[in-house]
Amino acid sequence: MSSNMAKLPLMRHIVKRGLGSAAARALESDLPIETSVLANKIQVVSVESSSPIVRVAVQIKAGSRYETADNIGVAHVLRSACGLTTKSTSTFAVTRLIQERGANLWAVNDRDSISYILECYVQALEPCLKVLHSVTTEQLFHPWELAENIPRLKYELALVPPQARVIDMLHGAAYRTGLGNSLFIPKYLVGSQGTETLHHYVQNTFLGNRTVVSATGISNNAAKIFAERLNFAEGSGLGTSSQYYGGELRKRCKGLAHVAIAADGAGINQKEALAFGILQHALGTGAKVKYGSGAGSLSKLVTEAAAGEPAAVSALNVSHQDAGLFGLVISCEPKVAGRVTEAAVKALKAGNVSEEAVKRGKNGLKAAVLSAAENTGTLTQDIGQQVLLKGSADSAAAVASAIDSVSSSDVNNAARKVASGKLSMAALGDIANVPFLDQLK
Amino acid sequence: MRIVRALFSAAKAAKPAEPSSWDRFLYKANGFNKLGLVSDDLLSELDDAVVEALKRLPEETINQRIFRQNRAALLSLNKTILPEDQWTKIEDDKPYLMPHVLEVWKEAEEKKTWEDKNPIQAL
């Protein structure tokens, strides 16, 4: 039917035009990435895409891994304080200046970094960049505004999905401190990270050497002019360990059983990082077809073990700057949790990957990388993170060809490393049937 | 009126100048110092800006304010005043609340005049 439709002159015209314009436009993933280092040590990375939407991200190594025992949760409070009154702009003015121009300004953080991201129409760039500058460099953290922010923190804590929580617990079990710090402030500390703690944290982390400005939609020079005006001090700031210990954390509550199990993986800077990425997609990242089941060995074993009960499993690969975790996450009906966990660990500890699975893994990872690069929002954050953590940014096309060049013995080595590595485990929910770490073979 | 008076004293407090004997006479003539109050204690909580400003004070400062006000109310009910050595001295009368009230006013002013100063432009 559709082929008949295309034969009509009008439809043919549209089809042709559509294809023609698709071919003419350069893919976002093929555009050159420009990187430069400024006198104030801030690195600028940009892609000059033709999009009318400009995205500028200020990314700073100030994630939760740099928290110490004295200021646990400060990274979360810092993120939620984005948009509060600054030296030159009140909360009201920040809100109005951004919203009246249809722009967006928000902060996200992970274990390594915090990113302040501005998204706006190109004509409205100048006033919006002023707000971004003010929000990232002139924080005041008025105590009364932080107090008014507490309900928002509580709301965010209540909305953390159990899968995110269980991966968070997994980090706590695996690394204890540093990378093991939670992304979320513990409930009992809400309200206790005050103005001075925040200022101290910002002074020790918001430094030129630890900052990257990444931009898409504007020229590299324009991004440089913005970055030059960020008056961060120089210095290396806080450091942290990323030693893998391994351990177990369990928390009982209502609902399904959520289990995360992982061994030591690879950080972004390590050469095995791509092999672990392929291994993740080879094991399977969940169903890609609605109501279907995953193709990897992992989901096959888990579906059998679940015997018709709902059970979802995905391989997990988290890469931080200098360390990573590789394992799996399970969410399932509590009564089959024991069998499902054992089956999943069996797949994880298989220690070898077939040739077809490696091919499937490469295809899956390439598709994930390339489709992420098509969205300039993701692209902006991604190139910034690469420069921040790795020192240089590769285009998605370059990453895709690097994935192709990974040999299947590299992937098998990664699988063996996981099979022989010490496991960490976190379990959350109705976990009476979930075996303990030392009971897993 | 009290706010105007406090404003006046806040403006004076900004200057480190030694109070003249006329200032001292006026301060004593006001009389609130004899009840152990300081001038910012007179800012009324019936004013919304003062209520907002009070939220911005540290807890200890608020407790001291409440103590002074309660003591003054008791003295007033008993139709008496403090012994002279406990009167508030003009040198000790620092504005603790008025700077915050001014800030709250400034914020309200910004909200009120935002549209005039920042007309929305079509992109």
HADDOCK unambig.tbl for C-alpha pairs under 7 A between the chains (distance, minus, plus):
assign (segid A and resid 100 and name CA) (segid B and resid 120 and name CA) 6.85 0.50 0.50
assign (segid A and resid 123 and name CA) (segid B and resid 123 and name CA) 6.17 0.50 0.50
assign (segid A and resid 124 and name CA) (segid B and resid 123 and name CA) 6.88 0.50 0.50
assign (segid A and resid 144 and name CA) (segid B and resid 55 and name CA) 6.87 0.50 0.50
assign (segid A and resid 144 and name CA) (segid B and resid 56 and name CA) 5.39 0.50 0.50
